[in-house]
Amino acid sequence: MNWRKRFTVQYSVVILLLAFALFIVNPAQAGQKNLPGPPEHANATDNAAQNNHNTVVQTEYGKLRGYVNEGRTLVWKGVPYAKPPVGELRWMAPQDPDSWNGVREAIFPAQECTQLLTTREWIRTGEAVGSEDCLYVDIYRPQRPAYHREQLPVYVWIHGGSNNFGSAKLYDGGVLAQRSDVVVVVLQYRLGPLGWFYHPAVQTGGADMLSDSGNLGTLDHAQALKWIRDNIAAFGGDPDNVTITGESAGAHNVMNMVVSSRGKDLFHRAMSQSGGMTTKTPAIARGLANGTIERVLRYKEGLSAAEAAQRRIDMENAGTLEAYLRSTDAKTFFLAIIKYGTIGTYDGIQDGMVIPAGGWIATIREGKHNMVPIILGSNEYESKAFMPLYGPTVKSYFAVPSSTYSWFNLIDVLKGNLTLDAVLPTQADRDLYEIAGKYGSRNWRAKFVDTLANELAQVQDNVYAYLFKWGGIGSGPSPFDFIYGAGHAMEIPFFFGEDQDLFGYSFTPQNETGRKDLQAAMMEYLAQFVRTDNPNPLGSNLPLWEEWSNGAGAPKAIVFDADPQQKQIAMTSEELTVQGVTAELLGAINPLPPNAKAAALFFQWQAPW
């Protein structure tokens, strides 16, 4: 039997099980607990004294007072776009917010939606935070006396986080608003089993088809866009010029809006950054909901897995399960999930009402999606940002690397507590890490950029793609450039204009000139896209960003990179397929021992559409 067949027999079951694991490790596995969460970028308290009558706006529901941030940007935080989804409204489609009298202060961020506290390195803690009362947006725009009468493009940001963590307060849209002259809206939405939960115990039996869809988080996105359509003019935004953008799970949510009838006429352009999740069938979603309920029963009642499964069935038959679930505190769902395993991604559900049956590709092929100009992009080393988090699992199942450490300890290397040689002592160790990261990332790009772009370009114009490469060898500092490089989410500070990188390791004085040159170019392309459907600024000396073409050898994607001194931008004609990348990987791992081959194949998460 050749090694490929042996691998199939020995490892396929393991990989199928592990592939459902979250991109984040349980703190008990990592030897971490009670770690602090990411810092907030904005502090409204220090700016509240700068409030003046110029920040008061009239919305459909009442007046809001924001504040002036550093004398340049007007900001409104914690603006409600829906009623709090609490009590009877849990697992119900969002409703319009209540009106208020007087002037509502909008100077503090809302609480994050209920979730597990997560560190800057995406490590989960055993603490649940946030509130179910979380359906709010933050709004940023340039300060000008007559801003009420302006009609600026609107840039909507949907945060990432596997649809189970993240918040609006982690993103400061002030620099983007100022430099690109746009109105930036950052929205929050229900997460995890409160946002995507498909189970008859909480459904209406057809009386409310939207709520029965289980896509509550997706409906939150549509509700926020509806609020923007009806209210953004008060902030000097143009309701007829709205671009939706998002990264990771946020990109997944962007694509859900692209294919959903609920998004019709609510946005006019879209950008998907490093999307990496697919929609689920109702049958799969029902099974996942059953698993969540059983973990809650184990957590609250001290039951075994078998006892919890039987108790769930008994409660369903007795008609008592709905009351039990609605009486359960929101945080308990998250604590129960993490106690008995990992917390997976929460994908859109193909209910046929909110998300079309058959998912994205079938909808696009039929031309039934919202045909808007679109940008699809990914990063050169998407997978590397997750690989250290899977270190304990990889060590346990595949016995790599050869040292006593696991890939998780590469985080300690970045912090200066260990050397790279200690964790990856041999060239074979480093080669395996590079192979797993490279081809896992190419596989990601093949599915969620190149294949999607190819399908979209067959039925519409104005399809653009990018590959973000900054942070790799020679642009980011060592050993960051090897461990993470152009990893997942590394492009966000470049599009947002931030002066801090995601993990706090890669922005250095040595690479400042080149990365700022690249950042300015990326922001210029995006600003032009949100104004004209075309990312190429008139009269600019930037390289031409050409549309994706399905012709052989034709332009596909623009490559964003920089050396320490200047940007490096050019088009590429390379088009990837999942099957082609898999063939590349099999050739690359052929000389490796069986355990290393299995470890590399583990990171080929993306199956063909």
C-alpha positions as CSV (number, residue, x, y, z in Angstrom):
1,M,0.0,0.0,0.0
2,N,1.5,3.4,-1.0
3,W,1.8,6.2,1.6
4,R,-1.3,8.1,0.2
5,K,-3.5,5.1,0.8
6,R,-2.0,4.5,4.3
7,F,-2.6,8.1,5.1
8,T,-6.3,7.8,4.1
9,V,-6.7,4.7,6.3
10,Q,-4.8,6.0,9.3
11,Y,-5.6,9.7,9.4
12,S,-8.8,10.6,7.5
13,V,-11.1,10.0,10.4
14,V,-8.9,12.1,12.7
15,I,-8.7,15.0,10.2
16,L,-12.5,15.0,9.6
17,L,-13.0,15.3,13.3
18,L,-10.3,17.9,13.9
19,A,-11.4,20.0,10.9
20,F,-14.5,21.0,12.8
21,A,-12.3,22.5,15.6
22,L,-12.2,26.3,16.0
23,F,-9.3,28.3,14.8
24,I,-8.7,29.0,18.5
25,V,-7.4,26.7,21.2
26,N,-9.0,26.0,24.5
27,P,-7.0,27.7,27.3
28,A,-6.7,24.4,29.2
29,Q,-5.0,22.9,26.2
30,A,-2.6,25.8,25.8
31,G,-1.8,26.1,29.5
32,Q,-3.3,29.6,29.5
33,K,-6.1,31.1,31.6
34,N,-7.6,34.4,32.5
35,L,-5.6,36.3,30.0
36,P,-6.5,39.9,29.2
37,G,-8.5,40.7,26.1
38,P,-7.5,43.0,23.2
39,P,-7.1,46.6,24.1
40,E,-9.8,49.1,23.0
41,H,-8.5,51.6,20.4
42,A,-10.9,54.4,21.2
43,N,-11.6,56.2,24.4
44,A,-14.6,58.4,24.3
45,T,-14.3,59.5,27.9
46,D,-11.3,61.8,27.2
47,N,-13.2,63.4,24.3
48,A,-16.6,63.9,25.8
49,A,-15.7,67.4,26.9
50,Q,-15.3,68.3,23.2
51,N,-19.0,67.7,22.5
52,N,-20.9,70.6,21.0
53,H,-24.1,71.3,19.1
54,N,-22.4,70.4,15.8
55,T,-22.5,66.7,16.8
56,V,-26.3,66.5,17.3
57,V,-28.1,64.6,14.5
58,Q,-31.7,63.8,14.0
59,T,-32.5,60.2,13.2
60,E,-35.8,58.5,12.6
61,Y,-35.9,57.4,16.3
62,G,-34.6,60.5,18.0
63,K,-31.6,62.9,18.4
64,L,-28.1,61.7,19.0
65,R,-25.1,63.7,20.3
66,G,-21.6,62.4,19.4
67,Y,-18.2,64.0,20.0
68,V,-15.2,65.4,18.2
69,N,-12.2,63.1,18.2
70,E,-8.9,65.0,18.2
71,G,-10.5,67.9,16.4
72,R,-10.7,66.0,13.1
73,T,-13.4,63.3,13.2
74,L,-17.0,63.3,14.3
75,V,-17.9,60.1,16.2
76,W,-21.2,58.6,17.4
77,K,-20.9,55.4,19.4
78,G,-23.4,52.9,20.7
79,V,-26.2,53.9,18.2
80,P,-29.1,51.4,18.3
81,Y,-30.2,49.9,15.0
82,A,-32.6,47.3,16.5
83,K,-34.4,46.5,19.7
84,P,-32.3,44.6,22.2
85,P,-32.9,40.9,21.3
86,V,-33.6,39.8,24.9
87,G,-36.4,37.9,26.6
88,E,-39.0,36.9,24.0
89,L,-36.9,38.4,21.2
90,R,-34.0,36.0,21.7
91,W,-33.7,33.9,18.5
92,M,-36.1,36.2,16.8
93,A,-35.5,38.4,13.7
94,P,-34.4,41.9,14.7
95,Q,-37.0,44.6,15.1
96,D,-36.7,48.4,14.6
97,P,-35.4,50.2,17.7
98,D,-37.7,52.1,20.0
99,S,-37.8,55.9,19.7
100,W,-36.6,58.2,22.5
101,N,-37.3,61.7,23.7
102,G,-34.6,64.4,24.1
103,V,-31.0,63.9,23.0
104,R,-29.4,60.5,23.5
105,E,-25.6,60.6,24.3
106,A,-23.7,58.6,21.8
107,I,-20.2,58.9,23.2
108,F,-19.5,55.4,24.6
109,P,-19.2,52.1,22.8
110,A,-21.8,49.5,23.4
111,Q,-21.0,46.3,25.2
112,E,-19.8,43.5,22.9
113,C,-22.3,40.8,22.0
114,T,-22.1,37.8,24.4
115,Q,-18.9,35.8,23.7
116,L,-15.8,34.2,25.2
117,L,-13.1,36.6,26.3
118,T,-10.3,36.2,23.7
119,T,-6.8,37.4,23.8
120,R,-4.9,39.4,21.3
121,E,-3.4,36.1,20.0
122,W,-6.9,34.6,19.6
123,I,-6.5,32.4,22.6
124,R,-9.8,31.7,24.4
125,T,-10.2,32.1,28.1
126,G,-12.7,30.4,30.3
127,E,-14.6,33.7,30.9
128,A,-17.7,34.8,29.1
129,V,-18.3,38.6,28.5
130,G,-20.7,40.9,26.8
131,S,-24.4,41.3,26.7
132,E,-27.4,40.2,24.5
133,D,-28.2,43.9,24.3
134,C,-25.6,44.6,21.7
135,L,-27.2,45.6,18.4
136,Y,-25.5,48.9,17.9
137,V,-23.3,50.7,15.4
138,D,-20.4,53.2,15.7
139,I,-20.2,55.9,13.1
140,Y,-17.1,58.0,12.1
141,R,-16.9,60.9,9.6
142,P,-14.6,63.9,8.8
143,Q,-15.4,67.0,10.8
144,R,-16.8,69.9,8.7
145,P,-19.3,72.6,9.8
146,A,-21.8,71.7,7.0
147,Y,-21.5,68.0,7.2
148,H,-25.3,67.5,7.5
149,R,-25.7,68.6,3.9
150,E,-22.9,66.3,2.4
151,Q,-23.4,63.0,0.7
152,L,-20.3,61.0,1.3
153,P,-19.8,57.4,0.4
154,V,-20.7,55.0,3.2
155,Y,-18.2,52.3,4.2
156,V,-19.7,49.6,6.4
157,W,-17.4,47.2,8.3
158,I,-18.6,43.8,9.5
159,H,-16.0,42.5,12.0
160,G,-14.6,39.0,11.9
161,G,-14.1,36.4,14.6
162,S,-15.6,33.1,13.4
163,N,-19.0,34.6,14.1
164,N,-18.5,33.9,17.7
165,F,-16.3,36.7,19.0
166,G,-15.3,40.3,18.1
167,S,-16.9,43.7,18.5
168,A,-17.2,47.2,17.1
169,K,-15.0,48.8,19.8
170,L,-11.9,46.9,18.5
171,Y,-12.0,49.0,15.3
172,D,-11.3,52.8,15.1
173,G,-12.7,54.1,11.8
174,G,-11.5,57.6,12.4
175,V,-8.4,57.5,10.2
176,L,-10.2,55.8,7.4
177,A,-13.0,58.3,7.5
178,Q,-10.6,61.2,7.5
179,R,-8.1,60.0,4.8
180,S,-10.7,58.5,2.5
181,D,-13.4,61.2,3.1
182,V,-16.1,58.6,3.8
183,V,-18.6,57.8,6.5
184,V,-17.5,54.7,8.3
185,V,-20.1,52.5,10.1
186,V,-18.8,49.6,12.3
187,L,-21.6,47.2,13.3
188,Q,-22.1,44.6,15.9
189,Y,-24.3,41.5,15.6
190,R,-25.4,38.5,17.6
191,L,-22.7,35.8,17.8
192,G,-22.4,32.0,18.3
193,P,-25.5,30.1,19.2
194,L,-27.4,33.3,19.8
195,G,-26.7,34.4,16.2
196,W,-27.0,31.2,14.3
197,F,-29.3,28.6,15.9
198,Y,-31.5,26.3,13.9
199,H,-33.8,24.2,16.1
200,P,-37.5,23.5,16.2
201,A,-37.6,24.2,19.9
202,V,-37.2,27.9,19.3
203,Q,-38.8,28.2,15.9
204,T,-42.4,29.3,15.2
205,G,-43.4,26.5,12.9
206,G,-43.7,28.8,9.9
207,A,-45.5,31.7,11.5
208,D,-42.3,33.8,11.3
209,M,-40.1,32.4,8.5
210,L,-37.3,34.9,9.0
211,S,-36.9,33.9,12.7
212,D,-37.2,30.2,11.8
213,S,-34.3,30.6,9.4
214,G,-31.8,30.4,12.3
215,N,-29.8,33.2,10.6
216,L,-30.3,35.8,13.3
217,G,-26.8,37.2,12.9
218,T,-27.3,37.5,9.1
219,L,-30.7,39.2,9.7
220,D,-28.9,41.6,12.0
221,H,-26.6,42.6,9.2
222,A,-29.6,43.3,6.9
223,Q,-31.3,45.3,9.7
224,A,-28.2,47.4,10.2
225,L,-28.1,48.1,6.5
226,K,-31.8,49.0,6.5
227,W,-31.1,51.5,9.4
228,I,-28.2,52.9,7.4
229,R,-30.3,53.4,4.3
230,D,-33.0,55.3,6.3
231,N,-30.7,57.3,8.7
232,I,-27.2,57.8,7.3
233,A,-28.1,61.0,5.5
234,A,-28.3,62.7,8.9
235,F,-24.6,62.1,9.3
236,G,-23.8,63.4,5.8
237,G,-23.7,59.9,4.2
238,D,-25.2,58.9,0.9
239,P,-27.7,56.1,1.3
240,D,-27.4,55.4,-2.4
241,N,-23.6,54.7,-2.1
242,V,-23.0,52.0,0.4
243,T,-20.1,49.6,0.4
244,I,-20.1,46.6,2.7
245,T,-16.8,45.1,3.7
246,G,-15.6,42.5,6.2
247,E,-12.7,40.2,7.0
248,S,-12.7,36.5,7.8
249,A,-16.2,35.8,9.3
250,G,-17.1,39.3,8.3
251,A,-16.2,38.5,4.7
252,H,-18.4,35.4,5.0
253,N,-21.2,37.7,6.1
254,V,-20.5,40.0,3.2
255,M,-21.0,37.1,0.8
256,N,-24.1,36.1,2.6
257,M,-25.5,39.5,1.9
258,V,-24.4,39.3,-1.7
259,V,-26.5,36.1,-2.3
260,S,-29.4,36.9,0.1
261,S,-32.6,38.5,-1.0
262,R,-32.5,40.3,2.3
263,G,-29.6,42.4,1.1
264,K,-31.4,43.6,-2.1
265,D,-30.9,47.3,-2.7
266,L,-29.3,47.9,0.7
267,F,-25.7,48.1,-0.6
268,H,-24.0,49.0,-3.9
269,R,-20.5,47.5,-3.6
270,A,-18.8,44.7,-1.6
271,M,-15.4,43.6,-0.5
272,S,-14.6,40.2,1.0
273,Q,-11.2,40.1,2.8
274,S,-9.9,36.6,3.6
275,G,-13.3,34.9,3.8
276,G,-13.0,31.3,4.9
277,M,-16.3,29.8,5.9
278,T,-19.1,28.1,3.9
279,T,-22.8,28.0,4.4
280,K,-24.4,24.9,6.1
281,T,-27.4,22.9,5.2
282,P,-30.4,22.9,7.7
283,A,-29.7,19.3,8.5
284,I,-26.1,20.1,9.6
285,A,-27.2,23.2,11.4
286,R,-29.9,21.2,13.3
287,G,-27.2,18.7,14.4
288,L,-24.9,21.4,15.6
289,A,-27.8,23.0,17.6
290,N,-28.5,19.6,19.2
291,G,-24.9,19.4,20.2
292,T,-25.0,22.9,21.8
293,I,-28.1,22.0,23.8
294,E,-26.5,18.8,25.1
295,R,-23.4,20.7,26.2
296,V,-25.6,23.1,28.1
297,L,-27.4,20.2,29.8
298,R,-24.1,18.7,30.8
299,Y,-22.8,22.0,32.1
300,K,-25.9,23.0,34.0
301,E,-27.2,19.6,35.2
302,G,-23.9,17.6,35.6
303,L,-25.0,14.9,33.1
304,S,-22.9,12.6,31.0
305,A,-22.9,13.0,27.3
306,A,-25.3,10.1,26.9
307,E,-27.6,11.4,29.6
308,A,-27.7,14.8,28.1
309,A,-28.6,13.5,24.7
310,Q,-31.5,11.5,26.2
311,R,-32.6,14.5,28.3
312,R,-32.7,16.7,25.2
313,I,-34.9,14.2,23.4
314,D,-37.2,13.8,26.4
315,M,-37.6,17.6,26.8
316,E,-38.3,18.0,23.1
317,N,-41.0,15.3,23.3
318,A,-42.5,16.9,26.4
319,G,-42.4,20.4,24.9
320,T,-40.3,21.9,27.7
321,L,-37.1,22.5,25.8
322,E,-38.0,26.0,24.6
323,A,-38.6,27.3,28.1
324,Y,-35.4,25.7,29.3
325,L,-33.3,27.3,26.6
326,R,-34.9,30.7,27.0
327,S,-34.4,30.7,30.7
328,T,-30.7,29.8,30.3
329,D,-28.3,32.8,30.7
330,A,-26.7,33.8,27.4
331,K,-23.1,33.4,28.8
332,T,-23.9,29.8,29.8
333,F,-24.1,28.7,26.2
334,F,-20.6,29.8,25.5
335,L,-19.2,28.5,28.8
336,A,-20.8,25.1,28.2
337,I,-19.5,24.9,24.6
338,I,-15.9,25.6,25.6
339,K,-16.0,23.3,28.6
340,Y,-16.8,20.3,26.5
341,G,-14.6,20.9,23.5
342,T,-14.0,23.8,21.1
343,I,-16.3,26.5,19.7
344,G,-16.7,26.2,16.0
345,T,-17.4,28.7,13.3
346,Y,-21.0,29.9,12.9
347,D,-21.9,29.8,9.2
348,G,-24.9,31.0,7.3
349,I,-27.7,28.4,7.1
350,Q,-29.2,27.5,3.7
351,D,-32.7,27.9,4.9
352,G,-34.1,29.0,1.5
353,M,-35.5,32.3,2.9
354,V,-32.5,34.3,4.2
355,I,-29.7,32.2,2.6
356,P,-30.6,30.4,-0.7
357,A,-30.8,26.6,-0.7
358,G,-27.6,25.4,-2.4
359,G,-25.4,28.2,-1.1
360,W,-23.3,30.8,-2.8
361,I,-22.1,29.1,-6.0
362,A,-25.5,27.8,-7.1
363,T,-27.0,31.2,-6.5
364,I,-24.2,33.0,-8.4
365,R,-24.4,30.5,-11.3
366,E,-28.1,31.2,-11.7
367,G,-27.4,35.0,-11.6
368,K,-29.8,35.4,-8.7
369,H,-27.4,37.2,-6.4
370,N,-27.1,40.9,-5.8
371,M,-24.9,41.9,-8.7
372,V,-22.7,44.6,-7.4
373,P,-19.0,45.5,-8.0
374,I,-17.0,43.3,-5.8
375,I,-13.4,42.9,-4.5
376,L,-12.2,39.5,-3.2
377,G,-8.9,39.1,-1.5
378,S,-6.7,36.9,0.6
379,N,-3.3,36.9,2.3
380,E,-0.3,35.0,1.2
381,Y,0.0,33.0,4.5
382,E,-3.6,32.9,5.9
383,S,-3.0,29.6,7.7
384,K,0.1,30.7,9.6
385,A,-1.8,32.9,11.9
386,F,-3.7,29.8,13.1
387,M,-1.0,27.1,13.0
388,P,0.5,28.0,16.5
389,L,-3.0,27.7,18.0
390,Y,-3.2,24.2,16.6
391,G,0.2,23.4,18.1
392,P,-1.0,21.1,20.9
393,T,-3.2,19.1,18.5
394,V,-0.5,18.8,15.9
395,K,2.0,17.7,18.5
396,S,-0.4,15.1,20.0
397,Y,-1.5,13.5,16.7
398,F,1.5,13.9,14.5
399,A,4.5,14.3,16.9
400,V,5.9,17.4,15.2
401,P,8.1,19.4,15.7
402,S,11.0,17.2,16.8
403,S,11.6,19.4,19.9
404,T,9.8,19.0,23.3
405,Y,7.8,22.1,22.3
406,S,4.8,22.5,20.0
407,W,4.0,25.1,17.4
408,F,2.0,26.9,20.1
409,N,5.3,27.9,21.6
410,L,6.1,30.0,18.5
411,I,4.0,32.7,20.3
412,D,6.6,32.6,23.0
413,V,9.3,33.1,20.4
414,L,7.5,36.2,19.2
415,K,7.4,37.5,22.7
416,G,11.1,36.9,23.1
417,N,10.7,34.1,25.7
418,L,12.1,31.4,23.5
419,T,14.3,31.1,20.4
420,L,13.1,29.8,17.1
421,D,15.9,27.2,17.2
422,A,14.5,25.8,20.5
423,V,11.0,25.2,19.0
424,L,12.0,24.3,15.5
425,P,15.6,22.9,15.9
426,T,16.0,21.2,12.5
427,Q,15.7,22.3,9.0
428,A,13.1,19.6,8.5
429,D,11.0,21.2,11.3
430,R,11.1,24.5,9.6
431,D,10.4,23.1,6.1
432,L,7.3,21.3,7.4
433,Y,6.0,24.5,9.1
434,E,6.6,26.4,5.8
435,I,5.0,23.8,3.6
436,A,1.9,23.5,5.8
437,G,1.5,27.3,5.9
438,K,2.2,27.9,2.2
439,Y,-0.1,25.3,0.8
440,G,-2.9,25.6,3.4
441,S,-3.0,29.3,2.4
442,R,-2.9,28.7,-1.3
443,N,-5.8,26.2,-0.8
444,W,-7.7,28.9,1.1
445,R,-7.1,31.4,-1.7
446,A,-8.1,28.9,-4.4
447,K,-11.5,28.3,-2.9
448,F,-12.5,31.7,-1.5
449,V,-10.9,34.1,-4.0
450,D,-10.0,32.5,-7.3
451,T,-13.0,30.1,-7.6
452,L,-15.4,32.7,-6.4
453,A,-14.0,35.3,-8.8
454,N,-14.1,32.9,-11.7
455,E,-17.8,32.2,-11.0
456,L,-18.7,35.8,-10.5
457,A,-16.9,37.0,-13.6
458,Q,-19.0,34.6,-15.7
459,V,-22.2,36.4,-14.9
460,Q,-21.2,40.0,-14.1
461,D,-18.6,42.8,-14.6
462,N,-16.5,44.7,-12.0
463,V,-15.0,41.7,-10.3
464,Y,-11.6,42.5,-8.7
465,A,-9.2,40.4,-6.7
466,Y,-6.0,41.0,-4.6
467,L,-3.3,39.0,-2.9
468,F,-1.7,40.7,0.2
469,K,1.9,39.6,0.7
470,W,3.4,42.2,3.1
471,G,5.0,40.8,6.2
472,G,6.8,37.9,4.5
473,I,10.5,37.3,4.4
474,G,12.2,40.7,3.9
475,S,9.3,43.0,4.7
476,G,8.3,42.0,8.3
477,P,10.9,41.6,11.1
478,S,12.5,38.2,11.9
479,P,11.3,35.8,13.1
480,F,7.8,37.2,12.6
481,D,8.2,37.1,8.9
482,F,8.6,33.3,9.1
483,I,6.1,32.5,11.9
484,Y,3.2,34.6,10.7
485,G,4.3,36.6,7.7
486,A,1.3,37.9,5.7
487,G,-1.0,36.0,7.9
488,H,-4.8,36.1,8.5
489,A,-6.1,39.7,9.2
490,M,-2.7,41.3,8.6
491,E,-4.2,43.4,5.8
492,I,-6.7,45.2,8.1
493,P,-4.4,48.0,9.3
494,F,-3.4,48.7,5.7
495,F,-7.0,49.3,4.5
496,F,-8.0,51.1,7.8
497,G,-4.9,53.3,7.9
498,E,-3.9,52.2,11.4
499,D,-0.4,52.7,12.8
500,Q,-0.5,49.5,14.9
501,D,-0.4,46.0,13.5
502,L,-2.7,43.2,14.6
503,F,-0.4,41.3,16.9
504,G,2.1,44.0,17.9
505,Y,5.2,42.5,16.3
506,S,5.4,43.5,12.7
507,F,5.4,47.3,12.4
508,T,9.0,48.5,13.0
509,P,10.9,51.7,12.3
510,Q,13.0,49.7,9.8
511,N,9.9,48.9,7.6
512,E,8.0,52.1,8.2
513,T,8.7,53.8,4.9
514,G,7.8,50.9,2.7
515,R,4.7,49.8,4.6
516,K,3.3,53.3,4.8
517,D,3.8,53.7,1.1
518,L,1.8,50.4,0.6
519,Q,-0.8,51.5,3.1
520,A,-1.4,54.8,1.3
521,A,-1.8,53.0,-2.0
522,M,-4.2,50.4,-0.7
523,M,-6.3,53.1,0.9
524,E,-6.3,55.1,-2.3
525,Y,-7.5,52.1,-4.4
526,L,-10.3,51.4,-1.9
527,A,-11.4,55.0,-1.7
528,Q,-11.8,55.2,-5.4
529,F,-13.7,51.9,-5.5
530,V,-16.3,53.0,-3.0
531,R,-16.9,56.1,-5.2
532,T,-16.9,54.8,-8.7
533,D,-17.0,51.0,-8.8
534,N,-13.5,51.1,-10.2
535,P,-10.5,51.1,-7.8
536,N,-8.2,53.0,-10.2
537,P,-7.8,56.7,-9.2
538,L,-7.9,59.1,-12.1
539,G,-4.5,60.6,-12.9
540,S,-2.7,58.4,-10.4
541,N,0.6,56.8,-11.0
542,L,-0.5,53.7,-9.2
543,P,-0.3,50.4,-11.2
544,L,-3.5,49.6,-13.0
545,W,-5.7,47.3,-11.0
546,E,-7.4,45.3,-13.7
547,E,-10.6,43.3,-13.5
548,W,-10.5,39.6,-13.0
549,S,-10.5,37.9,-16.4
550,N,-11.2,34.2,-16.9
551,G,-9.1,34.1,-20.1
552,A,-6.0,31.9,-19.9
553,G,-3.0,33.9,-18.9
554,A,-5.2,37.0,-18.5
555,P,-4.9,39.4,-15.5
556,K,-6.4,37.9,-12.3
557,A,-5.4,39.7,-9.1
558,I,-3.3,42.6,-7.9
559,V,-0.4,41.8,-5.5
560,F,0.1,44.1,-2.6
561,D,3.6,44.0,-1.1
562,A,6.5,46.3,-0.1
563,D,10.2,46.2,0.7
564,P,11.4,48.4,3.6
565,Q,11.6,51.4,1.4
566,Q,8.7,51.3,-1.1
567,K,5.5,49.6,-2.2
568,Q,5.7,46.7,-4.6
569,I,2.5,46.4,-6.5
570,A,1.8,44.4,-9.7
571,M,-0.8,42.3,-11.4
572,T,-0.6,38.5,-11.5
573,S,-2.1,36.1,-14.0
574,E,-1.9,33.1,-11.6
575,E,-5.3,31.3,-11.0
576,L,-5.5,28.6,-8.4
577,T,-7.9,25.7,-8.0
578,V,-8.2,23.5,-4.9
579,Q,-7.4,20.4,-6.9
580,G,-4.3,22.1,-8.4
581,V,-3.0,23.2,-5.0
582,T,-3.6,19.7,-3.6
583,A,-1.5,18.3,-6.4
584,E,1.3,20.9,-5.6
585,L,1.2,19.9,-2.0
586,L,1.4,16.2,-2.7
587,G,4.6,16.8,-4.7
588,A,6.1,19.0,-2.0
589,I,5.5,16.5,0.9
590,N,6.5,13.4,-1.1
591,P,10.0,13.2,0.6
592,L,8.6,13.7,4.1
593,P,8.0,10.9,6.6
594,P,4.3,9.8,7.1
595,N,3.7,11.9,10.3
596,A,4.9,15.1,8.6
597,K,2.9,14.4,5.5
598,A,-0.2,14.0,7.7
599,A,0.5,17.2,9.6
600,A,0.8,19.1,6.3
601,L,-2.4,17.6,4.9
602,F,-4.3,18.5,8.0
603,F,-4.2,22.2,7.0
604,Q,-5.8,21.5,3.7
605,W,-9.2,22.5,5.2
606,Q,-10.8,23.8,2.0
607,A,-12.6,21.2,-0.1
608,P,-13.8,22.2,-3.6
609,W,-17.2,23.9,-3.9
